[in-house]
């Protein structure tokens, strides 16, 4: 006990000394914090009374200004308030204003570190803030963004004096708190030290006694009960392995969620998935080789699917199986129909599948895009189903399944099946490779059961999709629709709590994976500055430099709401004629599926409507709509994104819509406004955009007007929030979540020693 006291008492004294030594530092830090807090409060008060004060001064009610100030002084921390029109004018102030604060001495109180004043009640803080009056907007041609900005002129200065006596009370409370904390810490440390010392002493004495008795030198150590039961060794090893795998899985999940990047995906593949080969299957290939005279040109198609998956394949390597549709595709592949891409830095292989004109017409244009596309989008276009198209759809799906089997390096590859072109493919792969982990992702919406019932081969399509280990959709709403459809048309067991479907002895997990884009964008896409893009794009389109510009980037598809978008622009010019000649909307519309009658008709409608609106509002100035029905490379699209004041996405029904996220990613200047249809999956992720119903022309016109007149500060706040979300939930997170779920399934299957089956 005496030994403990000899140790504890000096420790208490030392910690008490430290507490008092730290107290002055705490006082200085507390003073800085309170001064900063008071400065913020002063700005808030000044902004609040700015308008009423100017109104009273403008009305010549200077006599009532003191009464106005006295009402404001009900705040217990606000000691006095005053107003100086000029440095020579008399001070309009409350009765409590210190004599040292005058209009002539304002410069003194503006100097950093000179705002503190000793008063009768203790320490006072003096804040001097300008009172500005707005003047009409002028065009500022010297700024980077060439925008129209308002100017302000000073109407005087507002003086706010805060009572800081509360700081003394807080400082004393802080000192007492520090003293008690250090005393408690000293007691706890002392107690723990004494206990440890006692235990160590006893253990050392027991060891010496055993050594003197010869134990440990002449006797063998006792055998543990576990080691005497050899039958339990396999179970122990299995448990240790299971614990190690579970710890590895949780550790990988936690670490990978810190920053989603290509390196994160590589870690998942090489660690969680043990480096097994990854195969992607899609109709569209990420690189197309086209013959241009004597040259072969490499193109990257404008596709949301390619935009999302191509960075993943660069990160993960593997094989991408796709339809070879380019005019020079067959010239550049090897004897196994493969080619390494990207051309500049090969990172993975494309395995091309060749289709006959009959197969392409039936499988792609027929069943996929005249049948499944309008059926799933519910865009008021009648789906067309033909038995001949269905036969080609089945044959092409089987051809791709054979390619997957040939390209698989093992019996259990990871296969990512993409989109509605391959609804039958998962089951076909499962039949050939029962141990494969198949992740299918449906990039378009999934309709409700009543709409899907239109399809004559609905049971076959659902059964094919349920060959997947994981079936992914953009939104939970689409997951709900799919599960409802399965429950309606198949003899399957549906668990609506876990969203697992048991069918044919196999279990399929139905999951939500909101797709996104690569983050950060490639540096080459942001190489040109925003002012440079604004200037070049306006010059390229014959527009004045101060002209307001909107942008839309879509395939020329009837689901994208281009007609509705143009009608909204027309309504804007009807309701707000001031925008005529001052605002132009550039619509980039990439031609698509031009052999289908519905798409030919839609293109004719789009061209006719744009021409009619331009003719109607022709005032010998820039046209309201500039329609560009042509392909644009990604760098060109990003130039338009960076040059525009707003981006309008008016899809009538969409899975996610990556154009919205690309616009946000392009705006590193934190300017620009996104107008987004409520019928896109992106609307659920980007609520800071202006959400509209594209069928409501008046609402869309109001959103356009709001976007064109939105202050820079509000644009910045909205864009910062959206950029933060796109950065966190990027395409690597989308792929990583699917791959992590696939890894969990594979580990579960290994533990039970057989393929995963439904109970």
N, C-alpha and C positions, 0 to 999 in steps of 0.2 A: 504493500500500500504506500509506504514512504517513497519507494522507487517511482511509483506512478505519479505521485504528487510532484516529485522533483522534476519529472518530465513535463507534466501538464502545465504547471504554473508558469514556467518560462515561455512555453508555447503560447499561452494566453496573452502574456505581456507583449510578446513579439507581434502577434496578430493585431492586438489593440493599437500598437504603435503604427503598424501598416495602415490600419483603418484611418487614423488621424492624419497620416502622411498623404493618403489618397484624397482626403476631403477637399483640399484646395483645388486639385485637378478636377474633381467632380463639380465644384462651384463654377470653374471656368467653362466647363462643357455645358452645364445647366444654363449658364448665362447666354452662351451662344445659341442653344436650342430655343430659349424663351425669346431672344431677340428675333430669331428667324420666324418664330410663330407669330410674334407681334407684327412683323413686317407683312406676313401673309394676311393677317386679320386687317391690317390697315388697307391693303389693296382691295380686300373684299368690301370693307366699309365704303371706301372711295368709289368703287364701281356701283354700289347700291345707291348712294346719295347723289351720284353724278348728274342724273337726269333732273330730279327735283331741284337741285341747287341751280343748275343752269336756267331752269324755267323761272325761278324766283328772281335771279339776277336779270334775266331778259325782261321780266315784267316790272323791274325797278322797285322790288319789295325788299330793299336792303334792311329796312327796319325790322322786318320779321325774320331775318336770317338768324339773329341771335336766339330767338325763341325756337327756331327750327333746330339749331345746334344743341340747345339745352334739352330738347326731347330726345335727341340721339344719345345724350350722355347718361341715359338710364342703364347702359352697359356698365357693370361694376368695374371693369378694367380700363374703361375709357375715361381719362381724367379731364381733358379739354379738347376743343376743336376750334379751328379758325380758318379764314379764307383771305388770301391776298390776291388782288387783281394784278398789281404790279409791285415791284420792290419799293416804290415810293408812296404807294397808296396806303391809307390807314387800314389796319387789320379789322376784319369783321370776325368777332370771336365770341366764345362763351365767357361767362364771368370767371371761370377758373383758369384761364390761360395764363401761364407764368409770364412775368414781365420781361424775362430774358428773350422770349420768342416774339420777334417782330418781323415785319415784312422786309426790313432792311437787312436782317441777319439770316435770311433764308439759306444763303450759300453755306453758312457755317453748319447748319443742321443737315445739309445734303451730303457733307463729306463723310466717307466711310469711317466708322469708329468714333464719330463725334455726335451720335444721336442721343447719348445719355445725359441726363440733367438731374441734379439733386434738388428736390423740392421739399415742401413742408411735410409731406406724407411719406417721403423716402425717395427712392430712385425712380426717375421718369424717363420715358423713351419718346423722342420726337421724330415723327415721320413726315416728310414733305413729299407730296405727290402732285403731279401736274393734272390740271383739269382741262381736258381737250374738247374741242368742238369740231365735229365732222364737217368737211367741205365736199363739194361734188367730186365724183370720181374723175380721175384724169388718166390718160394712157401713159403708162411707164414703159418706154422703149429701151431702157437700160438694164432691165432685170433679165435674169436667165430665162424666165418662162414667158416673157412678152405678154403678160396678162394686164388687165385693167384693174388698177388698185386705187382705193380711196386715200386721201391725204388728210392730215389733221393739223390744227393749229392750237397753240396753248391759249386757254382763256384765263389762266391764273394758276394758283397753287393752293392746295388744301393741306392744312397742318393738323395732324392728329397726335395728341399727347396721351400716352398710355401709362397707367399707374403700375409700377413693377414691384410694389411692396409685397405682392403675393410670392415673389421669387425668394424673398428672405425666409418666409415660412416654409416653402418647399425645400430650401437648402437645409434648414435645420432638421426637417423630417428625413431628408436623404442621409444626413450624417448619422442620425439615430438608427436608421435602417441599416446602414453599412456596419455600424458598431455591433448591432445585434447579430447580423449575418456572420461577421468574422468570429464573434464569440461562439456562435453555434457551430461554425466550421471547425474552430479549434477544439471544442469539446468532442465533436464526432471523430476528428482525426486522432485525438489522444486516446479515446476509447478503443478505436479499432487497433491502434498501435499496441496498446497494452494487451488486448486480447490475443493478437498475433504473437506477441513476444512470449506470453504465457504458454500458448500452444506449442510454439517452436521449442521452448525450453523443455517442456514435458516430452516432446517427441525425441529431442536429442538425448535426454537422460534415458528414455526407454531404449533407444538404439545402443547406447553405451552398455547398458545392463545386458542386452541380448548378446552383444559382442563378447563381453566378459564371460558369459555362459557358454560361448562357443557356437551360438546359433548363427547361421549364415555362413560359417566356415566349415563345420563338420556335418551339417544337416542339409538335405535338399529342400528347396522351397516347396511349400504345400501346393498341390495340384488343384486348380480351380475346378468347380463343379462342371463348368461347361466343357473343359478339356477332357474330363473323364467320360464324356458322353459323345463319342465320335459320330453317332447317328444324327446329331443335331448340327454338325458342321456344314452340310449342304444348305440347310435352312438358314443358318447364320450368314453364309456367303451370299445367298439370294437377298436376304434382308439388307445386308450391307450394300450390295449393288443397287438395290431399289432406292435406298436412302440417298446414295451418292448421285443417282440419276435425277431424283426429285430435287435435290439441292442444286444440281447443275442446271436443271430446267428453270427453277425460280431465279437463280443467279443470272442466267442468260437473259431471262425476260426483263429483270430489273435493269441490267446494264444496257440492254438494247433499246429500252424505252427512253434512255437519256437523250440520245441523238440518233434519229433515223437517217441512215446514209447508206451508200453502197458498201462501206466497210461493215455496217451492221448486218446487212444481208449476207455477206460472205461469212461472217461469224456464225450466223444461224445455219447456213448450209454446211459449213465445214465442222461446226461443233455440234449443233443440235441434230442435223440430218446426216452427219458423218460423211460429208462430201459426195453424196450420191448424185447421179446425173439428174438434171432438170430438163424437162421437155415442155415447150409451149406449143400449142396448136391453135392456129387462127386462120381465117380465110385470107386476110390481108397480110402481106409481107411487110417487114419494116424497111426494106430497101428494094427498089424496083430498078432494073437495068433496061433502059430504053435506047433504041437505035436512032441516032441523029446523023444521017449521012454516013460518013466514014467513022464517026465517033460513037462511043457508048457512054451514055449519060446515066449517072446514078441519081435517083430521086428518092426523097422521103415522103410518103403519101400523107396528105392532110387527114389524119384519123385520130380520134380521141383514144382508141384502143392502142394504136402504135405509140402515141405520145406517152401513155401510161406504162406500157410494157417494155419498150426499148431500153430505157435506163436500167430496168431490173435485169434484163439479159446481159447488159454490159457488166453489171455488178456480179452476176451469179454464173456467167458462162452457160454452157449447155447447148441445146439444139432448139431452133425455132422451125417448126414445120408449117408451111403456108403454101397457098396456091401461087404458082409462078405465072404471073399475068403480064410481065413486061415483054416488049418485043425483042429484047436481047437477053432475056433471062436464061434461055437454054444455051446461049453461046458462052456464058461465063462460068457455068457450074462444072464440077469435075464428073468423073464417071459414075459417081454415086448421087448425082444431082445435088451436091452440096457446094456452098461457097462461104468463105469466112467474111464476117462483117464486124464493125464498120470498116469501110475500105481503108481509111487512114490509120486506124489502130484496131486490127481484128481482135475481137474479144469472145465471139461465139459463132456458131454455124447456122446458116439457113439451109434447111432441107426442103427443096421445092417439089411440089406435087403437080403433075400436069393433068389438065382437064380438057376433054374434047369440047367443041362448041356446043354439042347437045347437052353434055353434062353441065356446063356453065349456065346455059339457058334455063335448064330445068331446076337445078339445085340452087343457083344463086339468084338469078333474076326472077325465076318462077316461084318456087315454094318459099324461099327465104324472104324475098323482098316484095313480092306481090301477095304473099300469104301471111307469114309470121310477123313481118315488120308492121303492117297496118293493124293486125290483130292485137299486138302488144301495146301499140302506142295509142290506140283508141282516138285517132285523129280524124274521124269522120270520113275515112276512105274505106270503101268496102274491100275486105280481104278476098282474094281469089285463090281457090284451091283446086288443083287438077291432079288426077291420079298419075298422069305421066310425069308431072313435076315431082310428086312424092317418090316415084320409083327412082328418079335421078338423085334425089336427096338421100335416099337410103344407100344407093350405090356409092356416092361420093363420100358419105360418112364412113362406109366400109373401107374405101380406098385410103382414107386418112388413118383409120385404125391400123391397117396393115403397115403404113409408114411408121407409126408409133412403135409397133412391135419390132420393126427392123432397126430403128434408131436407138432402141433401148439397150443400154449396156448391161443391165441386170434384169432380174425377174421382178424387181420391185421399184421401178422408177417413180419419180414424182412428176406427174403430168398435169399441166395447167391448161384446161380446155376453155377456149374463149368464145362466148357469145352464141347467138341463136342459130348460127349456121351449123352447129354441131350438137344438136339436142340428143341425137342417137349415139354419139361417139362414146360417152362414158361407159355405157353398158357393153358396147362392142369391145372396148379396151379391157374392161373387167373380165369378159369371157376369155380373153387370150392371156391376160396378165392378172390373175386373181389377187396377187400380193401388191399390186401397184397402189400408190396413194394418188387418187384422182381428185383434183380441185377444179371444179367448174365454176366459171363466173359469167353471169348473165348481165351484159352491159346495158341492156335496154329495160324498160319497165316490164313487170309481170302483171297481166290484167287480173280482174276478179274472175271467179269461176263461171259466172254467167257469160262473160265475154269469151273466155277461152273455150267454152262449150261449142263455139262455132266450128272449131277445127275438127275435121272428120277423123284425124288420127291422133286425137288427144291422149288416149291411153298409151299408145306407143311412144309418144314424145315424153310423157311423164316417166314411164318406165326407163327410157333411155337416160334421162337426167338423173334418176335415182341410182344409176350405176356409179355415181360420184361418191367419194368419201366425204367431201364437203361441197355443198352447193351454195354459192355466194351471190348476193344481190347488193345493190347500192343502199337501199333504205329498208328499215324495218317494215314499212308498209308493203313493199314488194315481197318480203319474206312471208308476211301474213297472208297475202294473196296466194302465194305458191302453196303454202301449207293447206289453206282452205281448198284449193283446187285438187291437190292430192287426196285430201279427205273426201272430196265429193266424188271423184271418178275412179279411184283405185281401192282395192282391198289392202289397205296399208294401216299400220298402227302409228298414230301421230301423237307425240308427246309435246303438248303445247307449252309446257313449262320450260323444257330444255330445248325445244325446237329440233328434236331428232325424229326422223321418219324411218320406221322399220318396214322394209319391203323386200320380198323374195329372199329372206334370210340375211339380208345385208342392212347395215345401219348407215343412214346419210344424215349428216349434221347440216342444218339450214342456218346460215349465218349472214349477218350484215357486215359488209366491208366497203365503206364509202371510198370510191376511187379518187385519186388526186393526181398531181403533177410532180415533176422533179423539182426539188428545192435544195439549194438555190438554183435559179436558172443558169444555163450555160453562160459564161462571161461574154461570149461572142454576141449573144442576143441583146446584151445591155451595153455593148461597146459604145454605141452612139449615145450622146447625152440627150436628155429630154428636150432642151432648147433646139438642139441640132435636128432632132426628129420632127419637132413642130414646124420648123422652118422648111425643111426639105419636103415634107408631105404636103404642106399647103402650096408650095411652089409647084410641085409635081401635078397637083390637081387644079391649078389656076385659081387659088383662093388667097384672099388677103391674109397677111400675117396675123392680124388680130381676130380673124374669123373663128367662131366657135365651131368645133368639129365633134361629130359623133361617129362611132364605129360599130359595125356588126360583122361578125365572121362566122359563116356557117356553110355547110354543104347546101346545095340548092334542093332542099328536101321540104316536103309539105308539113312535116312535123315541127319545123324550126320557127314557124310563126312569122315568116318574112312579110307576108301580105298584111298581117295584123300590125306588124311593126310600121310599115309604110302608112297604113291608115292612121296610126297614132301620131305620126309626124304631120300628116295632113291636118289632123284635128288640132295639134299644137299651133300650127300656123293660122288656123281659123280663129282660135281663141286668143292667141297672142301674136297679132300681125307684126309686132316690133321685131320678131325673130326672122321675118322674111328678109333675105339678103344678108343676114348676119349669122345664120346657122346652116350647116350642111351635114347631112348624114351619108357616110361612105359605107356601102354594103358590099363586102367581099363575099361572093357566092360561088363556091367551087362546084362545077358541074358534076353530077353524079347520076348513075343509072339512067342515062339518057335514052336507052332503048325501051324503057317502060313508058307506056302511054300516059300514065298519071303524072310522071315526072316531066314529060314533054309539055303537057297541059299546064302544069304548075309553073314551069319556066316562062311560058308565054304570058301567063297571068302576072307574074312578077315584073316582067319587062313592060307590059302594058300599063300597069298601075304606076310604076315609077315615071314613065313618060307622061301620063296624064297629070300627076301631081306637079311635075316640073313645068308643064305647060300652063297649069292653072296659076302658079305663083311666079310666073316669069316676069320679073321687074327689071330686066336688063342687068342682072347681077348674078352672083353664083347660084347654081341650082340647089333646091332643097335636098335632092337625093342624087348621089353618084353611085351608079350600079356597075360593079365590076364582076362579070360572070367569067371568071378565069381562075386558074390555080395560082396560089401565092406561096412561096417558100416561107418557112417559119421565121427567118430573120426579117422578111418584109412585113409579116403580120405583126411582129413585135414592134417594128417602127411605127405602124399605125396605132397600136395600143399606146405607145409612149407619147404619140403626138396628139391624142384625142382628149377631149374634155369629158367624154362619157362613153360608156360601152353599154349597148342595149342587147340583152339576151331574152328573147320573147318566145321560147319554145312552148308549144302547145302541150307537149308531154315528153319528158326526157328522163333518162336514167339518172345522170349526174349533171352533165354539161361541163366539160373542162375548159371551154372558152372563157367562162366566167373566172375560173381560177387562174388561167393564163394572163388575163388582163390585170388581175390583182398582183401577180408575180412580176409583171412588167413594170409596175409603177413604183420603182424604188424612190421616186421623188415624193411619194405619199400624197399624190394628187389624183384627180379624176374620180368620177362617180360611176358606180355599177348599178344598172337597172336590170332586175332579174325577175323572170317569170316565177310565179309561185308553184308552177307545175314541173319545176326541175328539182332533182335531188339536191343540187347545190343550194337551193333556197333554204333548206333546213340547216345548212352549215354556215351560211353567210347572211345572218339576219341584219347586218349593218348595211347591206345594199338596200336599194329602194325596191321592195317587193311589190309586184303588180300582177293583176289578172290580164293576160294579153288580149282577152276577148273584150275587155272594157277599154274602149278608145279614150274616153274622157279621163279615166284614171291614169292611163299610160301617158296621155298628153300632159297631165298635171305633174307626173313624175319627171318627164322631160324638162318641163319648165323649172321645176325645183332643182334638178341636176345642173342646168345651165346657169342658174343664179345662186348656187350654193357657195357660201363663203369658204375660203381656203382652209380656215381653222377646222370647220366641220368636216370638210373633205379629208383632212389629215387624220382626224380622230377616227373616222369610219375606216379609212384605208389601213391605218395601223392595226386595228383589231382584226380586219380580214387577212392582212398579210401575216399576222401572228398565227392565225388558225391554219392557213395554207402551209406555213413553214413547219408547224408541229405535225399536222396530219398530211404529210406529203405522200408521194407514191411509194416510197420505200417503207413507210409505215403500213400502207395498204397491203403490199406484198408480204412484209414481215409478219403481220398478224396471220395471214393465211398460212405461211410457212411454219410459224410457231404452232398453229393448230394442227397442221399436218404432222409436225414432229411429235406432238403429244399423242396423236393417234398411233403413230408408228411405235412409240415406246410402249404404249399400252398393249399393242399387239404382240410385241416381243416378250413382254412379261408373262402373258398368258400362253405364249408359245404356239399360237395358231391365228389365222386371219380373224379379224374382228367380225363377229356375227351378232345379229339381233337375238335377244333372249326369246 
